[in-house]
């Protein structure tokens, strides 16, 4: 599909979901804060650098785009998951399996809980989760773990639900845990179980919402509100009106892609799901050698987590191209990568990543794996191979690392951009000091 063809599609500047198609076949499903801006970004000149060869191939094969608008970004998120589950588009799921994705389950209990579960902990055929607990409904897959958790926090404000690790009845029997439930009830994170009928309605509303049927949910609530008003149950009608208002005016700006909604843990030695770290090196005429670490979470850079390392080893420069920071020669490039990775691992107060991306081929990948093995850490490594123009040509190890090629390329490109910026700053300082 070409940009000229896209211009024929009247994309609105509102939240929604979009589908790239080849005939009737759905190639890719995505969500957007602005359908117009998001879909246009796939036709930028730099798309191969930011999204990777697989997405570029998908855009090329697509012959049309369809879309659905949604009232909020939150509903775009749940609608995206429903459509991925329905169509299983190759560009969404290739290289990933059920163990990688996150799902939401509603347990089969007298007081159901709403839980976030990884696919590896779900028995899909038996409708059970870890420990043998039965569930009545499952929603997903959700590609973004952090966005899913934020979405559930927003849903919980409208329709309070229990998300405790243990069944609610078991917790109520425990004096210690009962106090915790009472506290969370007071701050309206958990519902007050005055009767099971009211709670079942709340679960029903959550079920409709998470299945992407927001319009049906609104119609149902509006009908119930009219009936309650007609029967002079004004408190009930007012509560439903509040729910309807919240659905239409929920403050979901934290779900916008360009916002950093992630708050990585800084607990010692803790692994952060969805966190990708990428590394790159650069130097100025054989001196001022630096290495950088950048962080990407849920397909978005987390710039507050970026780090710079002044490389202490000696780097032998390759032949320099005008305007491009000189990279180290083969062996010294590997040595620099090992040094900055080893020094990064000396900071257990930073959350460890779910995957690491390095610039280079199999040799660079193996070098990083050696450092991790010495530290007794099992973190998968992917490598981005470049062509003669320094454009991504191939991604090695993305499937094993359980990350998409697009995220690997994004992290690698961001590392290169950051190292370039640091290099220019160092060069500017050197010029001023002469």
KABEL-V111391 format. One record per helix or strand of 3 or more residues. SS is the DSSP state (A for helix, B for strand). FROM is the first residue (numbers start at 1). TO is the last residue. If there is no record, write none. Layout:
ss & from & to
SS & FROM & TO
SS & FROM & TO
This chain:
ss & from & to
A & 3 & 6
B & 16 & 22
B & 25 & 32
A & 35 & 43
A & 47 & 51
A & 53 & 61
B & 64 & 69
A & 73 & 87
A & 90 & 93
B & 102 & 107
B & 113 & 118
A & 119 & 121
B & 133 & 142
A & 145 & 158
A & 168 & 172
A & 175 & 186
A & 196 & 210
A & 214 & 230
A & 234 & 249
A & 253 & 255
B & 275 & 284
B & 287 & 297
A & 303 & 305
B & 307 & 310
A & 330 & 345
B & 355 & 359
A & 362 & 374
B & 380 & 386
B & 392 & 396
A & 405 & 433
